[in-house]
Amino acid sequence: MSALPTLTYNADGLIPCIVQDADTCEVLMMAWMNAESLALTLEQGEMVFWSRSRQELWHKGTTSGNVQKLVELRYDCDADTLLALVHPAGPACHTGARTCFYRTIDQT
C-alpha cells in the first residue's frame, strides 16, 4: 500500500467525502471523515465516516446492513475533498432512498 497523500482537513479535523456508485456513477451521499475513519475505511474496505451529530465513528451499514464496499478512493486537486467509489449493498439514505440526493429545488 502506498503512503497516504497529505490531505487538508478543516478546523474540526474533518474532510468531506462524496460517495458515488462505482457502476452507475450515481452520487449516493456526502459524509464527513476524519483521519481515523479514513484509516479504518482503507483497512476494512468498507466506508467508515465521522458522525458530527453523534461525535463518533460511523461504519456505514452497521445497523441497516447497507454497507458500502470501497472500490477506489480519490482526492481532488486541492486535497481537501474525497471521492469514494463504492459498491453499495442497499440504499444510501436513512430515508430508504437509493441516494440522499433525491429532491430537487424548483427553479421558478
KOLTI-45148 format. One record per residue: x, y, z of N, C-alpha, C, O in turn; chain; residue number from 1; residue in one letter. Coordinates in nm, 3 decimals. Each point is the difference from the previous one (the first is absolute). Example, Ala and Ser with C-alpha at 12.3 -4.5 7.8 and 13.67 -1.06 7.14 Angstrom:
KOLTI-45148
<r n_px="1.319" n_py="-0.569" n_pz="0.780" ca_px="-0.089" ca_py="0.119" ca_pz="0.000" c_px="0.090" c_py="0.120" c_pz="0.000" o_px="0.104" o_py="-0.002" o_pz="0.066" chain="A" n="1" res="a"/>
<r n_px="-0.139" n_py="0.107" n_pz="-0.138" ca_px="0.082" ca_py="0.119" ca_pz="0.006" c_px="-0.077" c_py="0.109" c_pz="0.073" o_px="0.051" o_py="0.111" o_pz="0.017" chain="A" n="2" res="s"/>
This chain:
KOLTI-45148
<r n_px="0.084" n_py="-0.118" n_pz="0.000" ca_px="-0.084" ca_py="0.118" ca_pz="0.000" c_px="0.089" c_py="0.124" c_pz="0.000" o_px="0.096" o_py="0.009" o_pz="0.076" chain="A" n="1" res="m"/>
<r n_px="-0.130" n_py="0.086" n_pz="-0.161" ca_px="0.079" ca_py="0.122" ca_pz="-0.006" c_px="-0.036" c_py="0.093" c_pz="0.115" o_px="-0.106" o_py="-0.014" o_pz="0.062" chain="A" n="2" res="s"/>
<r n_px="0.194" n_py="0.108" n_pz="-0.036" ca_px="-0.022" ca_py="0.095" ca_pz="0.108" c_px="-0.120" c_py="0.089" c_pz="-0.033" o_px="-0.026" o_py="0.031" o_pz="-0.116" chain="A" n="3" res="a"/>
<r n_px="-0.046" n_py="0.010" n_pz="0.219" ca_px="-0.112" ca_py="0.091" ca_pz="-0.019" c_px="0.051" c_py="0.137" c_pz="-0.042" o_px="0.104" o_py="0.046" o_pz="0.048" chain="A" n="4" res="l"/>
<r n_px="-0.177" n_py="0.020" n_pz="-0.138" ca_px="0.039" ca_py="0.137" ca_pz="-0.036" c_px="-0.026" c_py="0.093" c_pz="0.119" o_px="-0.074" o_py="-0.034" o_pz="0.092" chain="A" n="5" res="p"/>
<r n_px="0.133" n_py="0.149" n_pz="-0.097" ca_px="-0.028" ca_py="0.100" ca_pz="0.102" c_px="-0.134" c_py="0.063" c_pz="-0.035" o_px="-0.014" o_py="0.067" o_pz="-0.103" chain="A" n="6" res="t"/>
<r n_px="-0.084" n_py="-0.088" n_pz="0.188" ca_px="-0.134" ca_py="0.053" ca_pz="-0.022" c_px="-0.022" c_py="0.122" c_pz="0.087" o_px="0.063" o_py="0.015" o_pz="0.105" chain="A" n="7" res="l"/>
<r n_px="-0.153" n_py="0.072" n_pz="-0.148" ca_px="-0.033" ca_py="0.121" ca_pz="0.074" c_px="-0.133" c_py="-0.020" c_pz="0.071" o_px="-0.105" o_py="-0.008" o_pz="-0.064" chain="A" n="8" res="t"/>
<r n_px="0.109" n_py="0.000" n_pz="0.194" ca_px="-0.119" ca_py="-0.013" ca_pz="0.082" c_px="-0.044" c_py="0.139" c_pz="0.046" o_px="0.082" o_py="0.092" o_pz="0.006" chain="A" n="9" res="y"/>
<r n_px="-0.211" n_py="-0.077" n_pz="0.026" ca_px="-0.047" ca_py="0.131" ca_pz="0.048" c_px="0.042" c_py="0.020" c_pz="0.146" o_px="0.071" o_py="-0.083" o_pz="0.057" chain="A" n="10" res="n"/>
<r n_px="-0.116" n_py="0.193" n_pz="0.002" ca_px="0.040" ca_py="0.034" ca_pz="0.137" c_px="-0.046" c_py="-0.104" c_pz="0.102" o_px="0.057" o_py="-0.011" o_pz="0.108" chain="A" n="11" res="a"/>
<r n_px="-0.161" n_py="-0.066" n_pz="-0.142" ca_px="-0.049" ca_py="-0.106" ca_pz="0.089" c_px="0.067" c_py="-0.135" c_pz="-0.025" o_px="-0.037" o_py="-0.101" o_pz="0.060" chain="A" n="12" res="d"/>
<r n_px="0.137" n_py="0.100" n_pz="-0.150" ca_px="0.070" ca_py="-0.124" ca_pz="-0.032" c_px="-0.078" c_py="-0.091" c_pz="-0.093" o_px="0.020" o_py="-0.121" o_pz="0.000" chain="A" n="13" res="g"/>
<r n_px="-0.110" n_py="0.180" n_pz="-0.079" ca_px="-0.086" ca_py="-0.078" ca_pz="-0.089" c_px="0.025" c_py="0.036" c_pz="-0.146" o_px="0.046" o_py="0.109" o_pz="-0.033" chain="A" n="14" res="l"/>
<r n_px="-0.079" n_py="-0.206" n_pz="-0.054" ca_px="0.008" ca_py="0.020" ca_pz="-0.143" c_px="-0.127" c_py="-0.057" c_pz="-0.063" o_px="-0.042" o_py="-0.110" o_pz="0.037" chain="A" n="15" res="i"/>
<r n_px="-0.022" n_py="0.183" n_pz="-0.131" ca_px="-0.121" ca_py="-0.053" ca_pz="-0.062" c_px="0.032" c_py="-0.116" c_pz="-0.093" o_px="0.103" o_py="-0.002" o_pz="-0.067" chain="A" n="16" res="p"/>
<r n_px="-0.194" n_py="-0.094" n_pz="0.064" ca_px="0.015" ca_py="-0.115" ca_pz="-0.088" c_px="-0.129" c_py="-0.020" c_pz="-0.079" o_px="-0.105" o_py="-0.026" o_pz="0.058" chain="A" n="17" res="c"/>
<r n_px="0.114" n_py="0.038" n_pz="-0.188" ca_px="-0.112" ca_py="-0.025" ca_pz="-0.088" c_px="0.004" c_py="-0.149" c_pz="-0.034" o_px="0.105" o_py="-0.053" o_pz="-0.037" chain="A" n="18" res="i"/>
<r n_px="-0.218" n_py="-0.014" n_pz="0.049" ca_px="-0.007" ca_py="-0.144" ca_pz="-0.025" c_px="-0.080" c_py="-0.022" c_pz="-0.128" o_px="-0.112" o_py="0.048" o_pz="-0.015" chain="A" n="19" res="v"/>
<r n_px="0.173" n_py="-0.124" n_pz="-0.078" ca_px="-0.057" ca_py="-0.021" ca_pz="-0.131" c_px="-0.003" c_py="-0.150" c_pz="-0.030" o_px="0.095" o_py="-0.071" o_pz="0.031" chain="A" n="20" res="q"/>
<r n_px="-0.203" n_py="0.025" n_pz="-0.092" ca_px="-0.010" ca_py="-0.140" ca_pz="-0.042" c_px="0.103" c_py="-0.024" c_pz="-0.110" o_px="0.000" o_py="0.070" o_pz="-0.101" chain="A" n="21" res="d"/>
<r n_px="0.087" n_py="-0.167" n_pz="0.120" ca_px="0.108" ca_py="-0.027" ca_pz="-0.095" c_px="-0.051" c_py="-0.049" c_pz="-0.134" o_px="0.067" o_py="0.018" o_pz="-0.102" chain="A" n="22" res="a"/>
<r n_px="-0.184" n_py="-0.079" n_pz="0.099" ca_px="-0.054" ca_py="-0.055" ca_pz="-0.125" c_px="-0.087" c_py="0.100" c_pz="-0.076" o_px="0.011" o_py="0.012" o_pz="-0.122" chain="A" n="23" res="d"/>
<r n_px="-0.098" n_py="0.059" n_pz="0.193" ca_px="-0.095" ca_py="0.090" ca_pz="-0.066" c_px="0.046" c_py="0.145" c_pz="-0.003" o_px="-0.054" o_py="0.081" o_pz="-0.076" chain="A" n="24" res="t"/>
<r n_px="0.154" n_py="-0.047" n_pz="0.157" ca_px="0.052" ca_py="0.136" ca_pz="0.016" c_px="-0.100" c_py="0.093" c_pz="0.069" o_px="0.023" o_py="0.121" o_pz="0.005" chain="A" n="25" res="c"/>
<r n_px="-0.131" n_py="-0.174" n_pz="0.050" ca_px="-0.097" ca_py="0.080" ca_pz="0.073" c_px="0.062" c_py="0.046" c_pz="0.132" o_px="0.061" o_py="-0.080" o_pz="0.071" chain="A" n="26" res="e"/>
<r n_px="-0.078" n_py="0.208" n_pz="-0.038" ca_px="0.046" ca_py="0.051" ca_pz="0.128" c_px="-0.099" c_py="-0.049" c_pz="0.106" o_px="-0.120" o_py="0.027" o_pz="-0.010" chain="A" n="27" res="v"/>
<r n_px="0.171" n_py="-0.098" n_pz="0.111" ca_px="-0.085" ca_py="-0.061" ca_pz="0.101" c_px="-0.016" c_py="0.087" c_pz="0.124" o_px="-0.111" o_py="0.012" o_pz="0.053" chain="A" n="28" res="l"/>
<r n_px="0.219" n_py="0.049" n_pz="-0.008" ca_px="-0.005" ca_py="0.075" ca_pz="0.124" c_px="0.127" c_py="0.082" c_pz="0.017" o_px="0.096" o_py="-0.014" o_pz="-0.077" chain="A" n="29" res="m"/>
<r n_px="-0.097" n_py="0.099" n_pz="0.176" ca_px="0.118" ca_py="0.073" ca_pz="0.044" c_px="0.008" c_py="-0.017" c_pz="0.151" o_px="-0.101" o_py="0.013" o_pz="0.069" chain="A" n="30" res="m"/>
<r n_px="0.218" n_py="-0.042" n_pz="-0.020" ca_px="0.020" ca_py="-0.014" ca_pz="0.144" c_px="0.139" c_py="0.053" c_pz="0.035" o_px="0.081" o_py="0.027" o_pz="-0.089" chain="A" n="31" res="a"/>
<r n_px="-0.056" n_py="-0.014" n_pz="0.217" ca_px="0.128" ca_py="0.051" ca_pz="0.048" c_px="0.089" c_py="-0.115" c_pz="0.046" o_px="-0.048" o_py="-0.101" o_pz="0.052" chain="A" n="32" res="w"/>
<r n_px="0.177" n_py="0.119" n_pz="-0.072" ca_px="0.098" ca_py="-0.096" ca_pz="0.049" c_px="0.106" c_py="0.075" c_pz="0.080" o_px="0.027" o_py="0.117" o_pz="-0.025" chain="A" n="33" res="m"/>
<r n_px="0.031" n_py="-0.187" n_pz="0.123" ca_px="0.118" ca_py="0.052" ca_pz="0.067" c_px="0.113" c_py="-0.098" c_pz="-0.030" o_px="-0.020" o_py="-0.098" o_pz="-0.071" chain="A" n="34" res="n"/>
<r n_px="0.138" n_py="0.123" n_pz="0.123" ca_px="0.114" ca_py="-0.085" ca_pz="-0.031" c_px="-0.025" c_py="-0.145" c_pz="0.043" o_px="0.041" o_py="-0.094" o_pz="-0.069" chain="A" n="35" res="a"/>
<r n_px="-0.107" n_py="0.076" n_pz="0.184" ca_px="-0.027" ca_py="-0.135" ca_pz="0.049" c_px="-0.100" c_py="-0.073" c_pz="-0.088" o_px="0.020" o_py="-0.118" o_pz="-0.032" chain="A" n="36" res="e"/>
<r n_px="-0.127" n_py="0.184" n_pz="-0.009" ca_px="-0.099" ca_py="-0.067" ca_pz="-0.085" c_px="0.059" c_py="-0.032" c_pz="-0.137" o_px="-0.033" o_py="-0.102" o_pz="-0.060" chain="A" n="37" res="s"/>
<r n_px="0.120" n_py="0.188" n_pz="0.011" ca_px="0.069" ca_py="-0.027" ca_pz="-0.127" c_px="0.088" c_py="-0.123" c_pz="0.012" o_px="-0.001" o_py="-0.087" o_pz="-0.086" chain="A" n="38" res="l"/>
<r n_px="0.078" n_py="0.080" n_pz="0.193" ca_px="0.088" ca_py="-0.116" ca_pz="0.022" c_px="-0.081" c_py="-0.129" c_pz="0.012" o_px="0.038" o_py="-0.103" o_pz="-0.057" chain="A" n="39" res="a"/>
<r n_px="-0.150" n_py="0.108" n_pz="0.129" ca_px="-0.085" ca_py="-0.119" ca_pz="0.016" c_px="-0.063" c_py="-0.040" c_pz="-0.132" o_px="-0.012" o_py="-0.119" o_pz="-0.029" chain="A" n="40" res="l"/>
<r n_px="-0.030" n_py="0.217" n_pz="-0.051" ca_px="-0.056" ca_py="-0.029" ca_pz="-0.131" c_px="0.101" c_py="-0.075" c_pz="-0.087" o_px="-0.034" o_py="-0.101" o_pz="-0.063" chain="A" n="41" res="t"/>
<r n_px="0.155" n_py="0.150" n_pz="0.060" ca_px="0.104" ca_py="-0.065" ca_pz="-0.081" c_px="0.035" c_py="-0.138" c_pz="0.054" o_px="0.028" o_py="-0.092" o_pz="-0.077" chain="A" n="42" res="l"/>
<r n_px="-0.028" n_py="0.077" n_pz="0.207" ca_px="0.033" ca_py="-0.128" ca_pz="0.064" c_px="-0.111" c_py="-0.103" c_pz="-0.021" o_px="0.029" o_py="-0.116" o_pz="-0.031" chain="A" n="43" res="e"/>
<r n_px="-0.155" n_py="0.157" n_pz="0.047" ca_px="-0.112" ca_py="-0.093" ca_pz="-0.005" c_px="-0.059" c_py="-0.019" c_pz="-0.139" o_px="-0.065" o_py="-0.101" o_pz="-0.027" chain="A" n="44" res="q"/>
<r n_px="0.088" n_py="0.198" n_pz="-0.062" ca_px="-0.057" ca_py="-0.008" ca_pz="-0.135" c_px="-0.148" c_py="0.033" c_pz="-0.004" o_px="-0.066" o_py="-0.029" o_pz="-0.100" chain="A" n="45" res="g"/>
<r n_px="0.014" n_py="0.088" n_pz="0.206" ca_px="-0.138" ca_py="0.047" ca_pz="0.007" c_px="0.002" c_py="0.142" c_pz="0.056" o_px="0.089" o_py="0.037" o_pz="0.077" chain="A" n="46" res="e"/>
<r n_px="-0.188" n_py="0.040" n_pz="-0.115" ca_px="-0.001" ca_py="0.141" ca_pz="0.037" c_px="-0.029" c_py="0.021" c_pz="0.148" o_px="-0.096" o_py="-0.053" o_pz="0.056" chain="A" n="47" res="m"/>
<r n_px="0.184" n_py="0.131" n_pz="0.005" ca_px="-0.015" ca_py="0.042" ca_pz="0.139" c_px="0.010" c_py="0.152" c_pz="0.001" o_px="0.093" o_py="0.057" o_pz="-0.056" chain="A" n="48" res="v"/>
<r n_px="-0.189" n_py="0.008" n_pz="0.119" ca_px="-0.006" ca_py="0.146" ca_pz="0.002" c_px="0.007" c_py="0.051" c_pz="0.144" o_px="0.006" o_py="-0.078" o_pz="0.095" chain="A" n="49" res="f"/>
<r n_px="-0.006" n_py="0.211" n_pz="-0.082" ca_px="-0.010" ca_py="0.065" ca_pz="0.130" c_px="-0.136" c_py="0.066" c_pz="0.009" o_px="-0.034" o_py="0.083" o_pz="-0.084" chain="A" n="50" res="w"/>
<r n_px="-0.044" n_py="-0.120" n_pz="0.183" ca_px="-0.131" ca_py="0.060" ca_pz="0.021" c_px="0.016" c_py="0.128" c_pz="0.082" o_px="0.039" o_py="-0.006" o_pz="0.117" chain="A" n="51" res="s"/>
<r n_px="-0.068" n_py="0.118" n_pz="-0.177" ca_px="0.011" ca_py="0.127" ca_pz="0.072" c_px="-0.109" c_py="0.012" c_pz="0.106" o_px="0.024" o_py="0.058" o_pz="0.107" chain="A" n="52" res="r"/>
<r n_px="-0.143" n_py="-0.111" n_pz="-0.133" ca_px="-0.109" ca_py="0.012" ca_pz="0.097" c_px="0.022" c_py="-0.089" c_pz="0.122" o_px="-0.033" o_py="0.039" o_pz="0.112" chain="A" n="53" res="s"/>
<r n_px="0.090" n_py="-0.158" n_pz="-0.133" ca_px="0.023" ca_py="-0.092" ca_pz="0.112" c_px="0.142" c_py="0.008" c_pz="0.055" o_px="0.030" o_py="-0.054" o_pz="0.106" chain="A" n="54" res="r"/>
<r n_px="0.058" n_py="0.123" n_pz="-0.180" ca_px="0.140" ca_py="0.013" ca_pz="0.040" c_px="0.064" c_py="-0.138" c_pz="0.020" o_px="0.064" o_py="-0.027" o_pz="0.102" chain="A" n="55" res="q"/>
<r n_px="-0.082" n_py="-0.058" n_pz="-0.204" ca_px="0.058" ca_py="-0.134" ca_pz="0.007" c_px="0.020" c_py="-0.056" c_pz="-0.141" o_px="-0.058" o_py="0.048" o_pz="-0.097" chain="A" n="56" res="e"/>
<r n_px="0.141" n_py="-0.151" n_pz="0.090" ca_px="0.020" ca_py="-0.069" ca_pz="-0.127" c_px="-0.130" c_py="-0.068" c_pz="-0.041" o_px="-0.078" o_py="-0.043" o_pz="0.085" chain="A" n="57" res="l"/>
<r n_px="0.056" n_py="0.035" n_pz="-0.216" ca_px="-0.123" ca_py="-0.056" ca_pz="-0.055" c_px="0.037" c_py="-0.092" c_pz="-0.115" o_px="0.033" o_py="0.047" o_pz="-0.109" chain="A" n="58" res="w"/>
<r n_px="-0.040" n_py="-0.178" n_pz="0.133" ca_px="0.025" ca_py="-0.099" ca_pz="-0.105" c_px="-0.130" c_py="-0.015" c_pz="-0.077" o_px="-0.097" o_py="-0.057" o_pz="0.050" chain="A" n="59" res="h"/>
<r n_px="0.094" n_py="0.109" n_pz="-0.172" ca_px="-0.122" ca_py="0.001" ca_pz="-0.080" c_px="-0.055" c_py="-0.142" c_pz="-0.014" o_px="0.070" o_py="-0.091" o_pz="-0.045" chain="A" n="60" res="k"/>
<r n_px="-0.195" n_py="0.074" n_pz="0.085" ca_px="-0.067" ca_py="-0.129" ca_pz="-0.014" c_px="0.002" c_py="-0.087" c_pz="0.124" o_px="-0.055" o_py="-0.110" o_pz="-0.002" chain="A" n="61" res="g"/>
<r n_px="0.116" n_py="0.156" n_pz="0.110" ca_px="0.005" ca_py="-0.080" ca_pz="0.123" c_px="-0.139" c_py="-0.037" c_pz="0.048" o_px="-0.023" o_py="-0.115" o_pz="0.037" chain="A" n="62" res="t"/>
<r n_px="-0.068" n_py="0.209" n_pz="-0.038" ca_px="-0.136" ca_py="-0.029" ca_pz="0.048" c_px="-0.094" c_py="-0.040" c_pz="-0.114" o_px="-0.088" o_py="-0.083" o_pz="0.020" chain="A" n="63" res="t"/>
<r n_px="0.106" n_py="0.140" n_pz="-0.138" ca_px="-0.091" ca_py="-0.025" ca_pz="-0.112" c_px="0.041" c_py="-0.119" c_pz="-0.087" o_px="-0.084" o_py="-0.058" o_pz="-0.069" chain="A" n="64" res="s"/>
<r n_px="0.211" n_py="0.023" n_pz="0.073" ca_px="0.050" ca_py="-0.104" ca_pz="-0.091" c_px="0.041" c_py="0.055" c_pz="-0.136" o_px="0.049" o_py="-0.074" o_pz="-0.084" chain="A" n="65" res="g"/>
<r n_px="-0.071" n_py="0.203" n_pz="0.064" ca_px="0.030" ca_py="0.063" ca_pz="-0.129" c_px="0.145" c_py="0.049" c_pz="-0.005" o_px="0.025" o_py="0.120" o_pz="-0.016" chain="A" n="66" res="n"/>
<r n_px="0.068" n_py="-0.213" n_pz="0.029" ca_px="0.142" ca_py="0.037" ca_pz="-0.003" c_px="0.038" c_py="0.049" c_pz="-0.139" o_px="-0.069" o_py="-0.027" o_pz="-0.099" chain="A" n="67" res="v"/>
<r n_px="0.178" n_py="0.098" n_pz="0.094" ca_px="0.054" ca_py="0.048" ca_pz="-0.126" c_px="0.142" c_py="-0.052" c_pz="-0.014" o_px="0.090" o_py="0.045" o_pz="0.072" chain="A" n="68" res="q"/>
<r n_px="-0.070" n_py="-0.139" n_pz="-0.162" ca_px="0.133" ca_py="-0.058" ca_pz="-0.025" c_px="0.082" c_py="0.098" c_pz="-0.082" o_px="-0.042" o_py="0.043" o_pz="-0.108" chain="A" n="69" res="k"/>
<r n_px="0.158" n_py="-0.009" n_pz="0.158" ca_px="0.087" ca_py="0.095" ca_pz="-0.069" c_px="0.063" c_py="-0.064" c_pz="-0.123" o_px="0.058" o_py="-0.108" o_pz="0.009" chain="A" n="70" res="l"/>
<r n_px="-0.070" n_py="0.175" n_pz="-0.123" ca_px="0.064" ca_py="-0.043" ca_pz="-0.123" c_px="0.125" c_py="0.084" c_pz="-0.024" o_px="0.106" o_py="-0.053" o_pz="-0.032" chain="A" n="71" res="v"/>
<r n_px="-0.122" n_py="0.184" n_pz="0.048" ca_px="0.111" ca_py="0.093" ca_pz="-0.024" c_px="-0.025" c_py="0.127" c_pz="0.078" o_px="-0.114" o_py="0.044" o_pz="0.013" chain="A" n="72" res="e"/>
<r n_px="0.220" n_py="0.016" n_pz="0.038" ca_px="-0.010" ca_py="0.126" ca_pz="0.072" c_px="0.087" c_py="0.103" c_pz="-0.070" o_px="0.121" o_py="-0.021" o_pz="-0.018" chain="A" n="73" res="l"/>
<r n_px="-0.182" n_py="0.130" n_pz="-0.022" ca_px="0.071" ca_py="0.106" ca_pz="-0.071" c_px="-0.003" c_py="0.128" c_pz="0.084" o_px="-0.080" o_py="0.012" o_pz="0.093" chain="A" n="74" res="r"/>
<r n_px="0.167" n_py="0.082" n_pz="-0.127" ca_px="-0.003" ca_py="0.131" ca_pz="0.065" c_px="0.017" c_py="0.106" c_pz="-0.106" o_px="0.059" o_py="-0.024" o_pz="-0.105" chain="A" n="75" res="y"/>
<r n_px="-0.112" n_py="0.144" n_pz="0.132" ca_px="-0.001" ca_py="0.106" ca_pz="-0.101" c_px="0.133" c_py="0.074" c_pz="-0.007" o_px="0.093" o_py="-0.027" o_pz="0.076" chain="A" n="76" res="d"/>
<r n_px="-0.086" n_py="0.122" n_pz="-0.170" ca_px="0.124" ca_py="0.072" ca_pz="-0.027" c_px="0.050" c_py="0.082" c_pz="0.118" o_px="0.120" o_py="0.025" o_pz="0.011" chain="A" n="77" res="c"/>
<r n_px="-0.211" n_py="0.017" n_pz="0.079" ca_px="0.040" ca_py="0.076" ca_pz="0.118" c_px="0.025" c_py="-0.091" c_pz="0.120" o_px="0.041" o_py="0.047" o_pz="0.106" chain="A" n="78" res="d"/>
<r n_px="-0.065" n_py="-0.175" n_pz="-0.123" ca_px="0.017" ca_py="-0.100" ca_pz="0.106" c_px="-0.087" c_py="0.030" c_pz="0.122" o_px="0.038" o_py="-0.027" o_pz="0.114" chain="A" n="79" res="a"/>
<r n_px="-0.158" n_py="0.086" n_pz="-0.140" ca_px="-0.089" ca_py="0.033" ca_pz="0.112" c_px="-0.139" c_py="-0.063" c_pz="-0.013" o_px="-0.090" o_py="0.033" o_pz="0.077" chain="A" n="80" res="d"/>
<r n_px="0.073" n_py="-0.122" n_pz="-0.173" ca_px="-0.125" ca_py="-0.072" ca_pz="-0.018" c_px="0.030" c_py="-0.139" c_pz="-0.054" o_px="0.085" o_py="-0.017" o_pz="-0.087" chain="A" n="81" res="t"/>
<r n_px="-0.156" n_py="-0.082" n_pz="0.142" ca_px="0.018" ca_py="-0.138" ca_pz="-0.044" c_px="-0.118" c_py="-0.043" c_pz="-0.087" o_px="-0.111" o_py="0.051" o_pz="0.014" chain="A" n="82" res="l"/>
<r n_px="0.137" n_py="-0.145" n_pz="-0.103" ca_px="-0.102" ca_py="-0.065" ca_pz="-0.081" c_px="0.018" c_py="-0.149" c_pz="0.016" o_px="0.102" o_py="-0.056" o_pz="-0.039" chain="A" n="83" res="l"/>
<r n_px="-0.204" n_py="-0.009" n_pz="0.097" ca_px="0.005" ca_py="-0.144" ca_pz="0.021" c_px="-0.088" c_py="-0.069" c_pz="-0.102" o_px="-0.120" o_py="0.026" o_pz="-0.007" chain="A" n="84" res="a"/>
<r n_px="0.177" n_py="-0.113" n_pz="-0.072" ca_px="-0.075" ca_py="-0.084" ca_pz="-0.093" c_px="-0.029" c_py="-0.130" c_pz="0.073" o_px="0.092" o_py="-0.067" o_pz="0.047" chain="A" n="85" res="l"/>
<r n_px="-0.220" n_py="0.030" n_pz="-0.039" ca_px="-0.040" ca_py="-0.113" ca_pz="0.083" c_px="-0.095" c_py="-0.093" c_pz="-0.074" o_px="-0.059" o_py="0.035" o_pz="-0.102" chain="A" n="86" res="v"/>
<r n_px="0.047" n_py="-0.155" n_pz="0.158" ca_px="-0.108" ca_py="-0.092" ca_pz="-0.035" c_px="-0.094" c_py="-0.002" c_pz="0.121" o_px="0.033" o_py="-0.058" o_pz="0.103" chain="A" n="87" res="h"/>
<r n_px="-0.149" n_py="0.123" n_pz="-0.117" ca_px="-0.094" ca_py="0.006" ca_pz="0.113" c_px="-0.079" c_py="-0.130" c_pz="0.014" o_px="-0.037" o_py="-0.062" o_pz="-0.100" chain="A" n="88" res="p"/>
<r n_px="0.011" n_py="0.023" n_pz="0.224" ca_px="-0.080" ca_py="-0.120" ca_pz="0.027" c_px="-0.148" c_py="0.033" c_pz="0.014" o_px="-0.081" o_py="-0.090" o_pz="0.023" chain="A" n="89" res="a"/>
<r n_px="0.046" n_py="0.216" n_pz="-0.037" ca_px="-0.139" ca_py="0.042" ca_pz="0.013" c_px="-0.008" c_py="0.150" c_pz="-0.007" o_px="0.096" o_py="0.065" o_pz="-0.041" chain="A" n="90" res="g"/>
<r n_px="-0.209" n_py="-0.009" n_pz="0.080" ca_px="-0.018" ca_py="0.145" ca_pz="-0.006" c_px="0.106" c_py="0.074" c_pz="0.082" o_px="0.045" o_py="-0.049" o_pz="0.104" chain="A" n="91" res="p"/>
<r n_px="-0.006" n_py="0.166" n_pz="-0.153" ca_px="0.098" ca_py="0.081" ca_pz="0.072" c_px="-0.066" c_py="0.089" c_pz="0.104" o_px="0.061" o_py="0.031" o_pz="0.103" chain="A" n="92" res="a"/>
<r n_px="-0.184" n_py="0.010" n_pz="-0.129" ca_px="-0.066" ca_py="0.098" ca_pz="0.086" c_px="-0.074" c_py="-0.066" c_pz="0.116" o_px="-0.056" o_py="-0.109" o_pz="-0.014" chain="A" n="93" res="c"/>
<r n_px="0.057" n_py="0.176" n_pz="0.129" ca_px="-0.071" ca_py="-0.051" ca_pz="0.117" c_px="-0.151" c_py="-0.002" c_pz="-0.022" o_px="-0.072" o_py="-0.065" o_pz="0.076" chain="A" n="94" res="h"/>
<r n_px="0.023" n_py="0.135" n_pz="-0.179" ca_px="-0.143" ca_py="0.000" ca_pz="-0.031" c_px="-0.042" c_py="-0.124" c_pz="-0.077" o_px="-0.119" o_py="-0.028" o_pz="-0.018" chain="A" n="95" res="t"/>
<r n_px="0.219" n_py="-0.047" n_pz="-0.029" ca_px="-0.028" ca_py="-0.117" ca_pz="-0.082" c_px="0.017" c_py="0.027" c_pz="-0.148" o_px="-0.008" o_py="-0.092" o_pz="-0.082" chain="A" n="96" res="g"/>
<r n_px="0.033" n_py="0.218" n_pz="0.045" ca_px="0.024" ca_py="0.035" ca_pz="-0.140" c_px="0.138" c_py="-0.051" c_pz="-0.042" o_px="0.092" o_py="-0.006" o_pz="0.081" chain="A" n="97" res="a"/>
<r n_px="-0.080" n_py="-0.029" n_pz="-0.207" ca_px="0.128" ca_py="-0.052" ca_pz="-0.051" c_px="0.112" c_py="0.103" c_pz="0.020" o_px="0.112" o_py="-0.037" o_pz="0.035" chain="A" n="98" res="r"/>
<r n_px="-0.143" n_py="0.163" n_pz="-0.057" ca_px="0.097" ca_py="0.108" ca_pz="0.015" c_px="-0.056" c_py="0.105" c_pz="0.095" o_px="-0.121" o_py="0.016" o_pz="0.011" chain="A" n="99" res="t"/>
<r n_px="0.209" n_py="0.056" n_pz="0.056" ca_px="-0.045" ca_py="0.110" ca_pz="0.085" c_px="-0.043" c_py="0.121" c_pz="-0.083" o_px="-0.065" o_py="0.091" o_pz="0.051" chain="A" n="100" res="c"/>
<r n_px="0.102" n_py="-0.091" n_pz="-0.179" ca_px="-0.030" ca_py="0.113" ca_pz="-0.088" c_px="-0.121" c_py="-0.032" c_pz="-0.088" o_px="0.012" o_py="-0.008" o_pz="-0.122" chain="A" n="101" res="f"/>
<r n_px="-0.127" n_py="-0.010" n_pz="0.185" ca_px="-0.121" ca_py="-0.035" ca_pz="-0.073" c_px="-0.099" c_py="0.115" c_pz="-0.012" o_px="-0.107" o_py="-0.016" o_pz="-0.059" chain="A" n="102" res="y"/>
<r n_px="0.141" n_py="0.133" n_pz="0.115" ca_px="-0.088" ca_py="0.116" ca_pz="-0.005" c_px="0.060" c_py="0.107" c_pz="-0.091" o_px="0.122" o_py="0.012" o_pz="-0.013" chain="A" n="103" res="r"/>
<r n_px="-0.209" n_py="0.066" n_pz="-0.049" ca_px="0.047" ca_py="0.108" ca_pz="-0.088" c_px="-0.056" c_py="0.133" c_pz="0.050" o_px="-0.102" o_py="0.005" o_pz="0.068" chain="A" n="104" res="t"/>
<r n_px="0.170" n_py="0.101" n_pz="-0.103" ca_px="-0.044" ca_py="0.134" ca_pz="0.032" c_px="-0.069" c_py="0.058" c_pz="-0.123" o_px="0.058" o_py="0.000" o_pz="-0.109" chain="A" n="105" res="i"/>
<r n_px="-0.179" n_py="0.048" n_pz="0.124" ca_px="-0.076" ca_py="0.059" ca_pz="-0.110" c_px="0.070" c_py="0.125" c_pz="-0.048" o_px="0.038" o_py="0.085" o_pz="0.081" chain="A" n="106" res="d"/>
<r n_px="-0.020" n_py="-0.072" n_pz="-0.210" ca_px="0.073" ca_py="0.113" ca_pz="-0.057" c_px="-0.090" c_py="0.116" c_pz="-0.042" o_px="0.046" o_py="0.092" o_pz="-0.068" chain="A" n="107" res="q"/>
<r n_px="-0.172" n_py="-0.094" n_pz="0.108" ca_px="-0.091" ca_py="0.107" ca_pz="-0.040" c_px="0.000" c_py="0.114" c_pz="0.099" o_px="-0.071" o_py="0.098" o_pz="-0.020" chain="A" n="108" res="t"/>
